[in-house]
Amino acid sequence: MAKKKGVTGRILHDPVEDRLTPIYPLDLAKIQTVDDLVRAMGQTAFTAREIGDAADVLEAMARDKDCFIVMTLSGAMTVGKMGLVFCDLVEAGVVKAIVSTGALMAHGLVEATGRSHFRYDAKMDDRELFVAGYNRVYDSLEPEVNLDHVEEVMQHILERWDAKEPASSWKINRRIGEYLQKHAKGRGILKTCAERNVPVYVPAFTDSELGIDFALHNRLRKKAGRPQLQFDSYDDFEHYAAMMLATKRMGIFTIGGGVPRNWAQQFGVYAELLARRGYEKLPLKRYNYGLRICPEPVNWGGLSGSTYTEAVSWGKFVPPEEGGRFAEVLDDATVALPLIAAAVLQRIGYFKPKGKK
């Protein structure tokens, strides 16, 4: 029972009677799997707790058989060697569609064709790196010869493209994936997505090596007197909208912010306008789940200024009061993503602890 103490008038409550949730020390002696670690982190504080809560939300999405999960990707995640984590999430059936930057897919194509990225040494001068053809991505290097190889793959695909068929990012990425199925031995995000029929959209397609290669290919066509290829960004838009309109519930798993996050989320606005302005009879289509990993607070702009609560006002998300479930981790995705993904993939049985069958 709460007790009144002294002249300050404070009423001191019993936290057990108030049913507060206790937190516990992280006991490494009890940790045997990644899932053990993440569950224990969820019972601590600060970013560790955010990671634990995030795994719970992703697990809820993954176990909801009526939930269609979209992953949005920004930042240099494939240069950062997170590509196989994305493959695991697709192969496990967790992620059903991807919205990404084009750069991330181009660097992933480098990786999938057996080429490497390299460590950057802080002693290296960026001017010398340019002359040597080494493009720096923070603490890693993307050799220019790798991107020349990407162009060769793109030229192979676009050379066989019927000029009567407008191209779009999801179609191009599907063709790249099919090419990798035939010509690449290793795993790769576009190869895995093609195998699992998971579309990959790049809304800002021209802002990428792939977009540049598309433009270069059209120059070759023009010089040869051949019809140039047309790019239809609204084919991406409508293909994504049709897929999402067919869902019962939706979840979004976001790495970073930027165009991929906003493009995927604006589907809720599009659906609401279709109904409110009389184009179609539709119920509200809003994301039921949301998980975001990004190291930046909102005021830095990395999330495009939009929190989940703010997005509720736009009709993009089901509010928590109506059953929406959301989590956010303010951390480097190369730290948080492997922990969260590995824990959830263990929970749903995709990964089994070593020694168990």
C-alpha positions as CSV (number, residue, x, y, z in Angstrom):
1,M,0.0,0.0,0.0
2,A,1.2,3.5,-0.8
3,K,2.6,5.4,2.1
4,K,2.7,9.1,2.7
5,K,6.1,10.3,3.7
6,G,6.9,13.5,5.7
7,V,6.0,17.0,5.0
8,T,6.8,16.8,1.2
9,G,3.4,15.1,0.6
10,R,5.0,12.4,-1.6
11,I,3.0,9.2,-1.8
12,L,5.5,6.3,-2.2
13,H,4.1,3.5,-4.2
14,D,5.1,-0.2,-4.2
15,P,6.3,-1.0,-7.8
16,V,5.2,-4.6,-7.5
17,E,1.7,-3.6,-6.5
18,D,1.7,-1.1,-9.3
19,R,2.7,-3.9,-11.7
20,L,5.7,-2.2,-13.1
21,T,8.0,-4.3,-15.2
22,P,11.3,-5.0,-13.6
23,I,14.6,-4.9,-15.4
24,Y,17.5,-7.3,-14.8
25,P,21.3,-7.4,-15.1
26,L,22.6,-9.0,-18.3
27,D,24.1,-12.3,-17.2
28,L,26.4,-13.5,-19.9
29,A,26.9,-16.9,-18.1
30,K,23.3,-17.7,-19.1
31,I,23.7,-16.8,-22.8
32,Q,24.0,-19.6,-25.3
33,T,22.3,-18.3,-28.5
34,V,21.8,-14.9,-30.2
35,D,18.2,-15.1,-29.2
36,D,19.1,-15.6,-25.5
37,L,21.3,-12.5,-25.8
38,V,18.6,-10.4,-27.4
39,R,15.9,-11.5,-25.0
40,A,18.2,-10.6,-22.1
41,M,19.0,-7.3,-23.7
42,G,15.3,-6.5,-23.8
43,Q,15.2,-6.8,-20.0
44,T,17.9,-4.2,-19.5
45,A,17.9,-0.5,-20.6
46,F,18.8,2.1,-23.3
47,T,19.6,0.8,-26.8
48,A,19.8,-2.8,-25.6
49,R,16.2,-2.7,-24.6
50,E,15.3,-1.1,-27.9
51,I,16.9,-4.1,-29.7
52,G,15.0,-6.5,-27.5
53,D,11.6,-4.7,-28.1
54,A,12.4,-4.5,-31.8
55,A,12.9,-8.3,-32.0
56,D,9.5,-8.8,-30.3
57,V,7.8,-6.6,-32.9
58,L,9.5,-8.3,-35.9
59,E,8.6,-11.7,-34.4
60,A,5.0,-10.6,-34.1
61,M,5.0,-9.6,-37.8
62,A,6.7,-12.8,-38.9
63,R,4.2,-15.0,-37.0
64,D,1.2,-13.1,-38.2
65,K,0.1,-15.3,-41.2
66,D,-2.0,-12.4,-42.6
67,C,0.8,-9.9,-42.5
68,F,2.6,-8.8,-45.6
69,I,6.0,-7.5,-44.6
70,V,7.9,-4.9,-46.7
71,M,11.5,-4.1,-46.0
72,T,12.8,-0.6,-46.9
73,L,16.6,-0.1,-47.3
74,S,18.8,2.9,-47.4
75,G,22.4,3.6,-46.6
76,A,25.4,1.5,-47.8
77,M,24.1,-1.8,-46.3
78,T,25.5,-4.1,-49.0
79,V,28.9,-2.4,-48.9
80,G,28.5,-2.8,-45.1
81,K,28.1,-6.6,-45.7
82,M,24.5,-6.9,-44.6
83,G,23.4,-8.5,-47.9
84,L,23.2,-12.1,-46.7
85,V,21.1,-11.0,-43.7
86,F,18.6,-9.7,-46.2
87,C,18.8,-12.9,-48.1
88,D,18.0,-14.9,-44.9
89,L,14.9,-12.7,-44.2
90,V,13.6,-13.3,-47.7
91,E,14.5,-17.0,-47.7
92,A,12.8,-17.5,-44.4
93,G,9.6,-16.0,-45.9
94,V,9.6,-13.0,-43.5
95,V,10.1,-10.3,-46.1
96,K,7.7,-10.3,-49.1
97,A,8.8,-7.1,-50.9
98,I,11.8,-4.7,-50.8
99,V,12.0,-1.0,-51.5
100,S,15.5,0.2,-51.7
101,T,18.0,2.8,-53.0
102,G,19.6,1.9,-56.3
103,A,23.1,2.2,-54.9
104,L,22.4,-0.5,-52.4
105,M,21.2,-2.9,-55.1
106,A,24.2,-2.0,-57.4
107,H,26.7,-2.7,-54.6
108,G,24.8,-5.9,-53.8
109,L,25.2,-7.0,-57.5
110,V,28.9,-6.5,-57.1
111,E,28.9,-8.8,-54.2
112,A,26.6,-11.4,-55.8
113,T,28.9,-11.8,-58.8
114,G,31.8,-12.8,-56.6
115,R,33.6,-9.4,-56.5
116,S,34.8,-7.8,-53.3
117,H,34.8,-4.6,-51.3
118,F,37.8,-3.6,-49.3
119,R,38.9,-1.9,-46.1
120,Y,39.8,1.8,-46.3
121,D,43.0,2.8,-44.5
122,A,42.7,6.3,-43.0
123,K,46.2,7.1,-44.3
124,M,44.9,7.0,-47.8
125,D,44.2,10.3,-49.5
126,D,40.8,10.7,-51.1
127,R,42.4,12.5,-54.1
128,E,44.7,9.6,-54.7
129,L,41.8,7.2,-54.3
130,F,40.0,8.9,-57.1
131,V,43.0,8.6,-59.4
132,A,43.4,4.9,-58.5
133,G,39.7,4.2,-59.1
134,Y,38.8,3.4,-55.5
135,N,35.4,4.9,-54.4
136,R,35.3,5.4,-50.6
137,V,32.1,4.5,-48.7
138,Y,33.0,5.7,-45.1
139,D,35.5,3.0,-44.0
140,S,35.3,0.7,-47.1
141,L,36.3,0.9,-50.8
142,E,34.3,0.1,-53.9
143,P,36.7,-0.3,-56.8
144,E,35.6,1.4,-60.0
145,V,36.3,-1.9,-61.9
146,N,33.5,-3.4,-59.9
147,L,31.0,-0.9,-61.2
148,D,32.3,-1.4,-64.7
149,H,31.3,-5.1,-64.2
150,V,27.9,-4.0,-63.1
151,E,27.5,-2.1,-66.3
152,E,28.4,-5.2,-68.3
153,V,25.6,-7.1,-66.5
154,M,23.1,-4.3,-67.2
155,Q,24.1,-4.0,-70.8
156,H,23.6,-7.8,-71.2
157,I,20.1,-7.4,-69.8
158,L,19.1,-4.2,-71.5
159,E,20.5,-5.4,-74.9
160,R,17.8,-8.1,-74.8
161,W,15.0,-5.8,-73.7
162,D,12.1,-5.4,-76.1
163,A,11.8,-1.6,-76.7
164,K,8.0,-2.0,-76.9
165,E,7.9,-2.9,-73.2
166,P,8.5,0.0,-70.9
167,A,11.1,-0.8,-68.2
168,S,10.6,-0.2,-64.5
169,S,12.8,-0.8,-61.5
170,W,11.1,-4.0,-60.3
171,K,11.2,-5.5,-63.7
172,I,14.9,-4.6,-64.2
173,N,15.8,-6.0,-60.7
174,R,13.8,-9.2,-61.5
175,R,15.8,-9.6,-64.7
176,I,19.1,-9.1,-62.9
177,G,18.0,-11.7,-60.4
178,E,17.2,-14.2,-63.1
179,Y,20.6,-13.4,-64.7
180,L,22.3,-14.2,-61.4
181,Q,20.5,-17.5,-61.1
182,K,22.1,-18.6,-64.3
183,H,25.6,-17.0,-64.0
184,A,26.4,-16.5,-60.3
185,K,27.3,-19.3,-57.9
186,G,26.9,-17.4,-54.6
187,R,24.0,-15.9,-52.8
188,G,22.8,-12.3,-53.4
189,I,19.8,-10.2,-52.6
190,L,18.5,-9.9,-56.2
191,K,19.1,-13.5,-56.9
192,T,17.3,-14.6,-53.8
193,C,14.4,-12.2,-54.5
194,A,14.0,-13.6,-58.0
195,E,14.0,-17.2,-56.6
196,R,11.3,-16.3,-54.1
197,N,9.3,-14.0,-56.3
198,V,9.9,-11.0,-54.1
199,P,9.7,-7.7,-56.0
200,V,12.5,-5.1,-55.4
201,Y,11.5,-1.5,-56.1
202,V,13.9,1.4,-56.5
203,P,11.8,4.6,-56.5
204,A,14.8,6.9,-57.2
205,F,16.2,4.7,-59.9
206,T,18.1,7.4,-61.7
207,D,20.0,8.1,-58.5
208,S,22.2,5.0,-58.8
209,E,24.8,3.1,-60.9
210,L,21.9,1.1,-62.4
211,G,20.1,4.3,-63.5
212,I,23.3,5.7,-65.0
213,D,23.9,2.4,-66.9
214,F,20.3,2.6,-68.2
215,A,21.0,6.1,-69.6
216,L,24.3,4.9,-71.1
217,H,22.6,2.0,-72.8
218,N,20.1,4.4,-74.4
219,R,22.9,6.5,-75.8
220,L,24.3,3.3,-77.5
221,R,20.8,2.6,-78.9
222,K,20.5,6.2,-80.2
223,K,23.9,6.1,-81.8
224,A,23.0,2.7,-83.5
225,G,19.7,4.1,-84.7
226,R,17.7,1.7,-82.5
227,P,14.6,2.7,-80.5
228,Q,15.5,3.8,-77.0
229,L,14.0,2.1,-73.9
230,Q,11.4,3.9,-71.9
231,F,11.3,3.9,-68.1
232,D,7.9,4.0,-66.4
233,S,8.2,4.8,-62.7
234,Y,4.4,4.6,-62.4
235,D,4.6,0.9,-63.3
236,D,6.5,0.5,-60.0
237,F,3.9,2.6,-58.2
238,E,0.9,0.8,-59.4
239,H,2.5,-2.7,-59.2
240,Y,3.3,-2.0,-55.5
241,A,-0.2,-0.5,-54.8
242,A,-2.0,-3.5,-56.4
243,M,0.1,-5.9,-54.3
244,M,-0.5,-4.0,-51.1
245,L,-4.2,-3.5,-51.7
246,A,-4.5,-7.3,-51.8
247,T,-3.1,-7.7,-48.3
248,K,-5.1,-8.2,-45.0
249,R,-2.5,-6.7,-42.8
250,M,0.8,-4.9,-43.5
251,G,4.1,-4.5,-41.7
252,I,7.1,-2.4,-42.6
253,F,10.7,-3.0,-41.6
254,T,12.8,0.0,-42.3
255,I,16.6,0.4,-42.3
256,G,17.4,4.2,-42.3
257,G,15.0,6.6,-43.9
258,G,14.9,8.5,-47.1
259,V,12.9,7.9,-50.3
260,P,12.5,4.1,-49.8
261,R,10.8,4.6,-46.4
262,N,8.6,7.4,-47.6
263,W,7.6,5.8,-50.9
264,A,6.6,2.6,-49.2
265,Q,4.6,4.4,-46.5
266,Q,2.8,6.7,-48.8
267,F,0.7,3.8,-50.1
268,G,-1.6,4.4,-47.1
269,V,-2.2,8.0,-48.4
270,Y,-2.8,6.7,-51.9
271,A,-5.4,4.1,-50.7
272,E,-7.1,6.7,-48.6
273,L,-7.4,9.2,-51.5
274,L,-8.7,6.4,-53.8
275,A,-11.6,5.9,-51.3
276,R,-12.2,9.5,-50.1
277,R,-12.2,11.0,-53.6
278,G,-14.4,8.4,-55.0
279,Y,-12.1,6.4,-57.3
280,E,-12.7,3.1,-55.5
281,K,-14.5,1.7,-52.6
282,L,-11.8,0.7,-50.2
283,P,-11.3,0.3,-46.4
284,L,-8.5,2.2,-44.8
285,K,-5.2,0.5,-45.7
286,R,-2.6,1.3,-43.0
287,Y,0.5,-0.5,-41.7
288,N,-0.3,-2.6,-38.7
289,Y,3.3,-3.1,-37.7
290,G,6.4,-0.9,-38.0
291,L,10.1,-1.5,-37.1
292,R,12.8,1.0,-37.9
293,I,16.6,1.0,-37.3
294,C,18.2,4.3,-37.8
295,P,21.0,6.1,-35.8
296,E,19.5,9.5,-36.2
297,P,16.9,11.3,-34.1
298,V,14.1,12.9,-36.0
299,N,15.5,16.5,-35.9
300,W,18.6,15.4,-37.9
301,G,16.4,14.6,-40.9
302,G,17.5,11.0,-41.5
303,L,14.0,9.7,-41.0
304,S,12.6,12.4,-43.4
305,G,11.2,14.0,-40.3
306,S,8.5,11.5,-39.8
307,T,7.9,9.4,-36.6
308,Y,5.4,6.6,-36.5
309,T,3.1,8.7,-34.4
310,E,3.3,11.6,-36.9
311,A,2.6,9.1,-39.7
312,V,-0.6,8.1,-37.9
313,S,-2.0,11.5,-38.7
314,W,-1.4,10.9,-42.4
315,G,-3.3,7.6,-42.4
316,K,-0.1,5.6,-42.9
317,F,-0.2,3.5,-39.7
318,V,-2.8,2.0,-37.4
319,P,-2.4,3.8,-34.0
320,P,-1.3,1.8,-31.0
321,E,-4.7,2.4,-29.4
322,E,-6.3,0.4,-32.2
323,G,-3.7,-2.4,-32.2
324,G,-0.7,-1.0,-34.1
325,R,2.7,-2.3,-32.9
326,F,5.8,-0.3,-33.4
327,A,9.5,-0.2,-32.4
328,E,12.4,2.0,-33.2
329,V,16.1,1.4,-32.6
330,L,18.4,4.4,-32.6
331,D,21.6,2.5,-33.6
332,D,23.9,1.7,-36.5
333,A,22.0,-1.0,-38.5
334,T,25.2,-3.0,-38.9
335,V,25.1,-3.6,-35.2
336,A,21.3,-3.8,-34.5
337,L,20.1,-5.7,-37.7
338,P,22.2,-8.9,-37.3
339,L,21.1,-9.2,-33.6
340,I,17.4,-8.6,-34.3
341,A,17.3,-10.7,-37.5
342,A,19.2,-13.7,-36.0
343,A,17.1,-13.7,-32.8
344,V,13.8,-13.7,-34.8
345,L,15.0,-16.3,-37.3
346,Q,15.9,-18.6,-34.4
347,R,12.5,-18.0,-32.8
348,I,10.6,-19.0,-36.0
349,G,12.9,-22.0,-36.6
350,Y,14.8,-20.8,-39.7
351,F,18.0,-21.0,-37.7
352,K,18.4,-23.7,-35.1
353,P,20.9,-23.4,-32.2
354,K,24.1,-25.4,-33.0
355,G,24.0,-28.9,-31.7
356,K,20.2,-29.1,-32.1
357,K,18.3,-30.8,-35.0
